[in-house]
Amino acid sequence: MMKKVLLILFALTLFLAVSASAEDESPILGKPFPDFTVTDIDENTFTLSEALKDHEAVLINFWATWCGPCRNEFPAINKVYEEYKDRVAFIALSKEPKDSNEKISSFRQENGLTLPMGRDEDHKVYDYTEAKNIPVTVIVDRFGNAVFLRIGSFRTADDLRRTLDAFLGDQYTETAVLHSIPADTSMAALPVSPARALWIENEGVQKAIIRAEGIPDIFIYIVNDSTAHVIAEISASDSDSDVIFFSDAAGYTPLKEMLDPERGVLATDVSVPEKGHVAVCLMNYSKVINGEGDPDLIQFYIVRSTGEVESYVDTLKASGLDKVTVEYETDAEAETSADAYILHILDQNGDPVPEVFVNFCTDEACVPCESDENGTVVYTGEPAVYHVQIIDYPEGYSCDESFEMYTTETYGEWVLLLRKD
């Protein structure tokens, strides 16, 4: 019984720490993918060759209803499906013999999915990939050749968008194999704080800390609402490419998508069920996924009532854990201590970029500043909303001319990502 409880307690960590191997240089890549026909759960016939007649590419995802990483990536895949379905044909095939059409249909409904789903009944399609685990995603280009193989889940919708874009458009005139997800080289300015933090800004939030001998403390936040307004804070040493927000209600969310530029915060809304809980996490994805462990990982549960907390406590006591206690307290908002406008200018690899000139502009005047050898710009002008303009940068870097950044009315810190060519 004790083993079962410990599995429950560490479910979130195990849910995230999935071995997702890098894209292999698979022998199937660059070769024609065998034609196949399946009937999806909506009784529609899907044939690869037919799908390629009116689409620029086909995405085939192999999964199972019991697979946690599969569940993690479906929100991202479904989001891209809705955006790309006129250009890319999608089919998600379960390789689990026990996944009946009825079970898959229930799974799709429970997870709010719309993409076509079906079964790979005899494993012939999956077996061709030579993969040993799931999830697996294959992309077949307009010429019928397998051009991308992903063993492991996609982290974000944007990762999948960049991958698909490599095979779409008039510039794609011959088969070109891709062995890894293209790097994100888009510019962004993200607010940073002295330390990584994750908190809820709903009114009347309570925090419960459950303690028991032999297990780590369990943190649960109680909100009197169906939506939790979650604020994330990252430190200047955190890289956008490494640190990511996760909730088991919506999967992985890139920090760029959380940015509220007017408030100068990273914010997102998380749906909270009336019964049960939702788990959230702020973590260094690379460290967790590679099994290194993230010492700054933040994770907790969100519930709607203290009754859910007490129910959790009762479950732990019934399992045989000793000295189970719960302590309630009001959660305090994280505070910042910046005494200037500070920019940490980094490239997509997290390396500092010196000798970048920026202007801090109001309607009346602009003040030029230069990044030092650590890629840091410090401006101590009077607090105001400044339009930050990049006016010069070293050779070997690129700047998106459409990029704009505005500061808040109070001092703060930001990480500004500049693209290295």
Secondary structure, DSSP 8 states (H G I E B T S, - for coil): -HHHHHHHHTHHHHHH----------TTTTSB----EEE-TTS-EEEHHHHTTS-SEEEEEEE-TT-HHHHHHHHHHHHHHHHHTTTEEEEEEE--TT--HHHHHHHHHHTT--S-EEE-TTSHHHHHTT--SS-EEEEEETTSBEEEEEES--S-HHHHHHHHHTT-STT--S-----S-------EEEEEESS-EEEE-STT-EEEEEE-TTS--EEEEE-SSSEEEEEEEEETT--TTTEEEEETTTEEE-HHHHEETTTTEEEEEEE--SSS-EEEEEEEHHHHHTTS--TT-EEEEEES-HHHHHHHHHHHHHTT-SS-EEEEEE---------SEEEEEE-TTS-B--S-EEEEE-SS-EEEEE--TTSEEEE---S---EEEEEE--TTEE--TT--EE--SS-EEEEEE-EE-
